[in-house]
Amino acid sequence: MLNLTPGDLVTFPLRGASYGVALVVHVDDLALNDLYHFAICDAVVDESDGGEDQYGSPLPRVHDTDEVSTAPVLIEHIALTRHGLEASDLVVVTDREVTEDDLEGYRAWLHLRYQDAVRRGVMRERIDDNPDDEEFEEELEEASGEELDEVSGEELAEEREGESTDAAEEEPKRDEEIATDAEPPIASTTLGVHDVALGVALIRQRAIFERPIFSGSSLGRYIMQLGDDGGAIEEIIARLLDGDFGAGDELMDYGEAGMRMLGSHLGAGVAPELADDILQVLVNSGETVAYERVGSFMETHGTDRDDPLYASAVRAYCYAVMLTAGEPEALKTRLGLLESVKDAELLDDVRSAREALADEA
């Protein structure tokens, strides 16, 4: 496995022969699971032919060192597990010193992880929590390694924006002040870590790149155009409908566009088994348009026990509520439909959904 050290500038596959650039900012050597922390740079680079060794075996890909070393940081933090790292096909191109500014995203992740650990009772609240305190960081990193649940980058960005809003309410600012001191959110930062390849993790964060501050970047434009490739989406959906469930993971890379096209295949004549597969991909995507489709499917098919899609609709809706605590509006407005579910085979699903709602209350 690649031995990374802070300061390494690496490339990782996006799609085809296009590669992203990342800076290793920190490595956690934990007992349960090593964690690798990256800052994502604003660059999409090509590869050059690495040639062959004396035995005719291909050498690792190579990239233009200047293009990699001069790429500015765009996204301040994203974390991977060891499994995610191994799946990422990274190549170290060059290295540079990690600055204090480079560590801002990682330290924000530590702070948010600390707040979450205190909330869950994993750690006691500290009065003197100092992000430069090594003992505090080690304790928090160990707590972070206990539960690797993913939280969407958009959700965390909204959390930080919410904190900024609260501060603004305490001391109103003039318009010109807001225009000059606005700070971009730390996008693609998660309370957990990603257990998939770095390129896959970024592409699945497509909603982040829809934000104006990121959509004009080189990486943002590249990722946004992936969702416009209707032909590729149709090809992947065809494989999914043919029984290749792994195609669902590929489809998630196309974000809202992929889920919208997939949802259109949930017509009244769809077989229950296929409906189950489609609905599971929709829920797992986390896209707003997917929740809207799951909610409307529940409303259409989840109220009549004689409907052949009744069980599919109820199970998918309950699964979505369980994962989200019913927060998406398309799910929240239909929570009352759970009261009508009396089928014995579905009561466990309903119970799990209600427990998720109770935990969030």
C-alpha angles and dihedrals in degrees: 000000000000112000105222127192129186110275097037113135108211139179125220133189119263108169130329111332094342121109137190127220127230138177119221104229102171141358122206113206098202130172094232102037133346113237124210121203123202140180112215117227126214100250141103109198136184126229128242124217107271091202125217135293124237090278095053095253115139116256121226116281117270132210138197103277094207092052091051098042096049098048109118121230112262105169114035101208146013126156132211134194120231089262091052090049093051090051093050100077092217124186121197108226102172140324142233139181117285108235130204089255090056089058096053094092093047092050091048087053090051092050094049090045089052092052090050092047091052091048091052093045094244091122135024116244113260123213093204100043102165117181089212092056105107093200090054092049093050092050092048094046090054090050089048091056093057097071122026099186115155123235117189117256090230091055092052093045088054089050091055091044088052090054089052090050091052090052091049091054090056093055116015114221130212117251093250091053092051091049094053105039101039109131123206114246118252096256126201091021113137136192085226127031136253118261094193134074115296093242092050091048092053096046089051088056089065092133089066091058090055088071110103093237091059104028093076094053122102092246092043093053091048095051094043092054090056089070090055094061098102094170093057091047092052091050092052092046090051090056091048091051088049091059102269098130091177087071087072090070090052091049092057088066088070093060120196095357092055094047093047091054092044092050090056088069092066093092124152092264097056115122115248092239092054091043088056091054094046094046093049092054090048093052094044091052093067091212118148091228089054092054089049090055093046091049094049090046089055091050092050101040107014100075103058117066090201092059108106088221094049097103093043091052095048096045094048093047092049091047091052092048091048092053096043103028085237094289100136108092093231089060098037094057091056101046090109089069089073089071091068095055108105101149108125093220091058100043093092090055091050091047092053091050092050091048090054090051091049093049091053094047 
